[in-house]
Amino acid sequence: MAPTIRLSPAARSLFDEPLAIAVQGLGPRQQVTLRTSLRDEKGELFQACARYQAGDDGELDLARCPALPGGSFSGLEPMGLLWALQPQEPFWYMVKKDVQRPFLLQLEVFEGHGDPPGRLLAQAQHERAFLRDGVRRVPVREGRLRATLFLPPGNGPFPGIIDLYGTGGGLPEYRACLLANYGFAVLALAFYGYEDLPKEMKEFHLEYFEEAVNYMLQHTQVKGPGIGLLGISKGGDLCISMASFLKGITATILINGSVANVGAVLRYKDITIPPLGVNTKRIKFTKSGIADVVDVLNNPLEGPDRQSFIPLEKAECHFLFIVGQDDRNWKSEFFAVEGSKRLQAHGKEKPEIACYPGAGHYIEPPFFPMCAASMHLLVGRPVVWGGEPKAHCEAQIDAWQQIQAFFRKHLTGKPSGTSNKL
């Protein structure tokens, strides 16, 4: 009997879902190397490998068999072959541009623990999809808005969320569509570096974001009376600004965000919030010459930089701060703690703060490989993002559950855990 790879689900799964991997038909206690490969949309190859020994019955189930030292990871890691994927090209970040096409995952089983690997014993392919059947993708070009709305299957109305990314610009849709799979109407919103939007991050006008809020509040498929905001990095402080000045926001989640306005002037009506000052002399360099920018921003509690602190005490919403404690982009935990102090000093509800030791800056949906370092558009060179791969992966899994539970609680009035579907 030739060895075969058994996957569950067999042919296709959602990218944020676990994938059970097993190999049947090996010899008793046979030593093998498993390798996964995935090419992103630009053709860049990501790979991970692990060394295993089959059981006495010739079975190898990754949920029960620990990986042996010498591969991309070791120990009992059923999803290690996914979270340990790393690009062959340095400073490459896995993104998904076309969410309507799945990633194709290749799995191979090789004889022995050699490097290079021995004879190929078995192989399989598996699709990692982003859209559940029935989720609708609706391009939005109303007024100035440049966005994509994802609507779950069914009649609705659904709790609504606006999703913002950071300084990379463009219109990332992958987190928004993955969230829509769980019963939320999610608007992925571009704010610069896309179509006819500003090409550079010089100044932002909250009126543009207000259009997005009003679009969602008036949409027949969006359940009122308020919506949620989800932002990572620069998108986080934009979400805080929206929550502080705009009406109709019920719940706001920041992933490694700042409570000070960063990187660009922010304007709303007659209000101007300057960006937090920076001192590039505080850039440090790792042994391999990559920039560490964690100390570059000034302290928003001191001197003129206090004008950059966003008046989040004006917000009428619930806050959740998600913090990677090894974030090397900026001091996310400090920002979360100072935001909490400011809210409580003004008699507001204490925000929830979820801290993850060993997690870096880019806390993405589950099973996105950790990006240790990549190009930073504002710095103009590669920077370290922080994080330790296994801890970072575990943070992504837990944070994803926290995000859904928080929005479900505050946008539907249903406690978390009552049902996976709304």
Secondary structure, DSSP 8 states (H G I E B T S, - for coil): ---EEEEESSSEEETTS--EEEEES--TT-EEEEEEEEE-TT--EEEEEEEEE--TTS-EETTTS-BBTTSS--BS-TTHHHHT-EESSTT-----S-TTS-EEEEEEEEESS-SS---EEEEEEEEEESS-TT-EEEEE-STT--EEEEE-SSS--EEEEEEE--TT-S---HHHHHHHTTT-EEEEE--SSSTTS-SS-SEEEHHHHHHHHHHHHH-TTEEEEEEEEEEETHHHHHHHHHHHH-SSEEEEEEES--SB--SSEEEETTEEE----B-GGG-EE-TTS-EE-TT-B--TTSGGGGGGB--GGG--SEEEEEEETT-SSS-HHHHHHHHHHHHHHTT----EEEEETT--S---STT-----EEEETTTTEEEE----HHHHHHHHHHHHHHHHHHHHHHHHS--TTS-S--
